């Protein structure tokens, strides 16, 4: 008995994965009747697959055969006596909504009656193949409500085959969707001859699009002119500058807002145009508001820093330079927050993942890989910029020696630094490259800098006398500070002479350079006027001794 029980258990476990122990999945919705008020459907209607029903509905609707197109709708929520009268009207309204708001890719719809999902994942066993009896075509939003356009599979009790139809929920919402996305007032006056399709658009759309773009360009130019005129009415330079900088983004917002009004009340273009223009207008409006706000904040911060701090260099105190750097860091944080909120708002408004099929790329990881590769350099520079803003290894106004160039850090942006050299050149360095290379920061604690002057003289030169002459010159120079740090040493010698180096402390690198030049000129003048024999000379040895040559023996 135990052997037979074990064998029976093994057989059940073996057959269970093949579905013998599971009930089959229902692949349609049961219904008593189906559009009984419309009468028998024409023989040429193909409602067997999702792709066939959508293609058939669009074909009949484009030919204005809305009586036949009504057979593609499930009218079970409408009394049978009203189906024949209301069915064609609902079919026409649904077609107008789809034509103006939805861009359906027929090739992406299932071509099987059961709408089975057969993907690589299913074939590999990650997700088993499954049937579907309800397929979403699109989502549209109107007045804060989201409506779904769906098709579903139904089987009447007296029929042998199930058919695909637009779901009753979709039919119930046709009126609301048509009110939001149907033909606008101006379209009533367009002649029928101009409503014929040429390519993806109607004839009047090919004419109207260029005219609309020209009108929007005029609106943008007028808005910018008005803002600039308004800015000149203010007497304060700060307000003038802030409003002027915001003129271009305001013009952008005006263009997008005007286009929204025109498309919402005057005309509505076809689905291919709407699916591109509508998201673009939302992006332009958000970008216009965001850029305008950011430019106003930038103008205010820049004016404040220039008023209370002035031109930034290492002559300013450490606190002032840190304040300026912190202001730039605040600007970056504000910009990141604005960009983040803007992206969330745009994605919520345009429903990009449902409208253009980016979900397929995102689900497969392709979009992430593409964005990672394309934005690696930009993201790296932004993170490096935030690192500088927080850790402050270099501040705005610091004097640095970078790759042989002595310069001031003039600005720190998201992706690059701008360095101002002593000769007024500008060096643009990517932030990531800058922080990955060693550099000298001459202003980490303060701007003081020890300058050195080296002279090559003959061995007969007296360092003590030169030390006294150097200290006298340094004390008379108004830009030499900390006189107790003055020093003079013999730092080297060889058979050609000795090297004497002089040290003096200066308040900052820019003045230090001038001090170094003045001290060198003064020391050379002292040697030239008092001890010209100290200049380096060459000596030649002969059998009787040393013969000195050079400037000292010329006389």
Secondary structure, 3 states (H helix, E strand, C coil): CHHHHHHHHHHHHHHHCCCCCCCCCCCCEEECCCCHHHCCCCCCCCCCCHHHHHHHHHHHHHCCCHHHHHHHECCCCCCHHHHHHHHHHHHHHHHHHHHHHCCCCHHHCCCCCCCCECCHHHHHCCCCCECCCEEEEEEEEECCEEEEEEEEEEEECCCCCCEEEECHHHHHCHHHHHHHHCCCHHHHHCCHHHHCEECCEEHHHHHHHHHHHHHHHHHHHHHHHHHHHHHCCCCCHHHHHHHHHCHHHHHHHHHHHHHHHHHHHHCCCCHHHHHHHHHHHHHHHHHHHHHHHHHHHHHHHHHHHHHHCCCCCCCCCHHHHHHHHHHHHHHHHHHHHHHHHHHHHHHHHHCHHHHCCHHHHHHHCHHHHHHHHHCHHHHHHHHHHHHHHHHCCCCCCCEEEECCEEEEEEEECCCEEEEEECCCCEEEEEHHHHHCCCCEECCCCCCCEEEEEEEEECCCCCHHHHHHHHHHHHHHCCCEECHHHCEEEEEEEECCEEEEEEEEEECCHHHHHHHHHHHHHHHHHHHHHHCHHHECCCEEEECCEEEECCHHHCC
